[in-house]
Amino acid sequence: MKKMKNNWDDISYQQIETATIANGQIQVTFANSDKIELPVSTLLPVDINVDKIQEIHNSDFDISINFNGGFEYLIPWDKVRTLTDKSFAREMAKQAEDNAKLTGERLKTLRERKHIKSNQLAEMAGVTPQTITRIEKGHTDVGFGTLRKILAAMGYTLKDLANEELFEAKLQNIVSFEFILKKLAKIGIDSNLVRKIIPVEIIDSIRNKKENLPDLIQSEISAYLSQVFGWRSDEIWKEDDLPLSNLPFKLALFKTPSKGNISQIRAYSHYAYYIANIVRKAENSTPQVEYPGDLKEFKSDFYRSYSELTLKNLLSFAWDLGICVIPLNDQGVFHGASWNIKDKHVVVLKQKNESHARWIFDLLHELYHVFAHLDVPNTSVIEIEEVNPFSNNASLEEREANTFANHFIFGSRSEEIAKIALSKADYKIDLLKNAVIATAKEEGIKAEFIANYLAFRLQMGGKNWWGTANNFQITSPSPFAIASEILRERIAIDNLNPIDKNMLESALRNI
């Protein structure tokens, strides 16, 4: 029988949205909408003067309070919950007791492996025999300093003790790579996404192993999955289903999915959001400029800096504005996304088509969402399906974004130019190719843009002209390669921690 899931197992119970201080009270809002208020003094050590608080800010899982004189004090999320949620406090107390018992059992096992008697260990560590007895019986009043000293006397460290705990807990299951793949697949994380998250060299070394994976391999896998999804190691390796929150998926979703697995979309959103966060943190510290106020100003600013509408120029202009643009090339799931992450905008483009014109249209579409819909921190837009300027089920926001993209490319004359081309072809599809070439020359608009617009327009009427339209497209160099190269130029990738660097390098691999 599976254990009932508790509120605190959900990442939204743990994740802090905002934290403020007023009149000696701290107000904390969590991602599950819980609003908590309590005296800030209850969260601080008794020797800290509340009157010297200078400022407060928060990350996803802790609160940082800065004091006059440069002192900083961190408050983890669980401390706030323990003081305000009796059920959670009871659970933490029980876990502390259970952990103390397990620690005692493991310490005794390590001692007996080296054939050391408890009174001998006490003498070696410089503690009383009663102290050894109390730890091995699971008493909770023994400090980590004492525990470290006892372990060091036997030639062990706290890491050895933790690995012993992990090993013992996992003996109940065969924790092969197949085991973890099946568990992840149940919540929409397929093997392709797993290969993006976990380094390929780790996967290749364990793919066919049917026995328990080595402890260090399990720890490596846990480290990568925990970074993206926020799971604890024990959650990853036990039999129960893994929790998957809606957090990066908590969005203004302008497209209703007509196909696809919603759990896969939710899972991939976590991954894309994590990659977006990596890039946001690694971006070179260039000041973010004020965004253009309207399409006219946006277009004017662009052409003041760049002479031609190319994918490279538009990507560079977005970065110039302080908007990070990330290309992803995974199959299916969703087509693109835009996030406001703590007042920093990040756009994800996930276009499998190699057409520069299609990438340009998609980027303009997403930039409109940034300007018009993502002014509030921690909001997002995800494109579930391909961006289609003539979609019948598009929302008002999507139609506005399409209009913005079309007006940037064609002025306000997209339909007029389409009709000119159709008229030149005498409304005959087999004459449309030459008509597009002539119209592009006369209007000073690249033929690839006109061809794309007409192909979508004809598709709406049941005509497939994509074969010819695709022949107009510029596809080299690869749009993904262009976007990746610009991203690498704009961020300090070598300053990332190893896990983040590995995941970003994997995401930017053109395979």
Steps between C-alpha positions, in 0.01 A plus 500: 500500500643836396556770753258794476664804347534798735482869418869540565590241236387749233768744388243782499471456880874559525561770240498862617339756270549818705631605841463846653544662844278770649459612862711216633290238319618286212247414230575198282298381201563147375443368149187311612348842595547454877559839664679489836574781745702472821740711704838512325669462840372140524709410194824662620755405766443678832822702469398667172346847522186524286534880484817463291325329208589682180328300225340166422488294183422139417598219268271205425577317824643744750477857629806721533498782756777759480601703804693823543869422492474248215377201705264261318275237660330224298165352600405175319140438394451212745576721800204724408276197447609330824402806703159539334382151400453262793461194278824577318678568832387160633625333182838673529527391865418141404751508215766637734433213741503242219819647355666493841415130536625425150818699564558301818448170320737600221766622742483169684535313167805705404656442844439125487644476148830621642463268801517791744328473837289793615723579800807491270332741260415733787864510604621552139254788446549662840136462606327304774374144437151633585522735200566210262209309656262797468583551131466131414163489680370793293495787750459836323697722740843417354660772286650454154838614633510204735378265227772623260766446769384142563493418129845656448639281779398195290626649174151586372322823403136613505488412129586138582215498750257646245605250233443220745147628564433529128631151430289344774182676385544383141547131568122456486486569124703426191592854403612445143491760225188327368336553841556876492399530132166332570441718802573817305290390202193474725506878548578593139883503498606287203845354437592779255451763769691285751798505262485879495503522879742222599844499331521255211817340637314401818208355306723308259688342792185367672241448226513120502567445872222293658640499854506779757682804369812599693443756775702771329308456173172525690624816669598649164159423348326639809703821479391574143134407545477690830634816338226503235200361688580575866472137618683361800727202441276269703200599284687408182598150607199376696206317343242782534413720203701818466318829568497750214380850575334745264746775585676586173167405341314759710445718199280713284451214255377665183466179301288206605677180397307316232735205527784380716539377852447771760734320743777508236442871449515560875820293534670669206401839640706423811801420282465804274444724803813365663707564185349851488611555860854381423528748213344780705759453774793463257418802283779754489406798715383736227244761610144433389369788291144629497286310253350679199153639569333374182564325167606820326763574765614136506547497124674837503740389775579178315580667167704768677734222613467245218460562128323177408242266650694177544474237770846584635417871518162446670650260755778750574246780540297295750816442706581873467167567673599267785277213380671159510413276202560124528466252212387145585471221245319216677215322324137587568349600837481876452609754245641788702470701818560838659562557869536794731736356762550752778466793257731341243341392172603176334367369167529134401472420129434137414459500123599180317461670161829636360338803336651829617172673417302265725745559787477876448120491510500285816750728673297813415189320627669417833644851534147638483402275793800635692398861435124458545435212737801434723547818702429317830789291644465120492249489215527312174355412162544157346422423136363147500476478122677654203443874468254540212396850386170360374406264782123472542516435876759766591419720797489879482850517649636261236335693217650823635846339508456381140390847392809651665728256313325550165498880534870505578574297185241642259403831658120487515482359148530123545159426345547763230835350398353149503221614267750669268691173468180300445384750238832476316454121495146546363395306814660184356714308748741375231584862406548618858874435520591758235238737641666489843841575346360800312304629801803471729709703257236772461414528871852470639398211728686172501330226300535254790264710715240536226518128418451403866202732540336366185563135595327548837218695332445233234518224762205661674303448177611137463781561250851367564763729348774424752716309254551814290505737799779299661714544190506876573634454851848588623609202709877537526670549732277311739271735700566291809876545451461877455289534816736275698808695392346834599389356835856375571637847421258666742544279807790393723450127454832407664389662826213254542516215748576159338141373504356817344779515243450136399125548460535819297766345276267204444208732418711688244625185330353496148380139502 
